[in-house]
């Protein structure tokens, strides 16, 4: 017997602290959660009360395995009333595959390819008329077959289409996994010996110097209904070089806000974003030029959702789901006059001899993931708490003071290291 309600199946992982699922409550839906065990255990009680069922899955679950889990629900509602949604990039391709296999109403593989494949993404962005970095695919098959002869070809293409330094990164990963700056041909040769090269498909990009911004949006029926801009301390990949990575909201009265949002509007129109959140990263060069970096059809990661919520009361993850489920209420950019920022502290190689506190005027709190005496390895990317030595949250009703403190974090060294005994 079919239910008169729609069914919302949410695919999540351990990162459930960005929002309370209870805020999705709507009488037109029955809610089902698929998540790893720890993700379910970490839920607050209100969130747990939302779900009719909660099923434990592996983060590595395949699309075919998801189809098997979902098939019993097909007897309870019509296909157009079953909605499979996620806010995590790691699940998006699999969710799209399931939507296509079962003829569900959500985005299909052709709709999200331009958000998960960085080469396709740049092609669409360039066709929209915005500036994208020079780039090329690194053909792993050709490298495996021809070795150094292929590297010489890549070197020639770099010199003819761009110049060193360049930046290499996987075309479909997040958190700067496998990303690296290449300064010259010798670096290219050395990088080609890294076993990680065999794990991913890579691209070679122009190395862009500048300030990195993010423009986060909520899309409904193809239109932007809410947008926010933040500035990073450093580009994400600098985290593995020992730099603090964090972001601070940019106020709408700042001229860069309009410049970034106008650039973003051009891309959103051209890329045809599905309903939900988008997370767009943009370089602002010293000459004033804006350069596209990448865009995801998801809410921002790290602690950006939490800081947006504190700044404006809008939670991007909640709005992402509600837009996809067609239950989105109007969103108002209502600054709360209590501004916030966040920062990730990297790890360094060696034994932790001392943990430092930054000298800040803003109210702040630090959550340390290491202790004095720990022997640790340096951070290699930002995808996971195990890469962090700590995280800092800053709060201040005075935006200018918060901005000064945020800038202090750019060169802050959170710890003193010694060689392990």
Buried (B, 14 or more C-beta within 10 A) or exposed (E): EEEEBBBBBBBBBBBBBBBBBBBBBBEEBBBBBBBBEEBBEBBEEEBBEBBEEBEEBEEEBEBEBBBEBBEEBBEBBEEEBBBBBBBBBBBBBBBBBBBBBBEBBBBBBEBBBBBBBBBBBBBBBBEBEBBBBBBBBBBBEBBEEEEEEBBBBBBEEBEEEBEBBBBBBBBBBBBBBBBBBBEEBEBBBEBBEEEEBEEBBBBBBBBBEBBBBBBBBBBBEEEBBBBBBBBBBBBBBBBBEBBBBBBBBBBEEBEBBEBBBEBBBBBBBBBEBBBBBBBBBBBBEEEEEBBBBBBBBBBBBBBBBBBBBBBBEBBBBBBBBBBBBBBBEEBEEEEEEBBBBBBBBBBBEBBBEEBEEBEBEBBBEBEBBBEEEBBBEBBBBBBEEEBBBBBBBBBBEBBEBBBBBBEBBBEBBBBBBEEEE
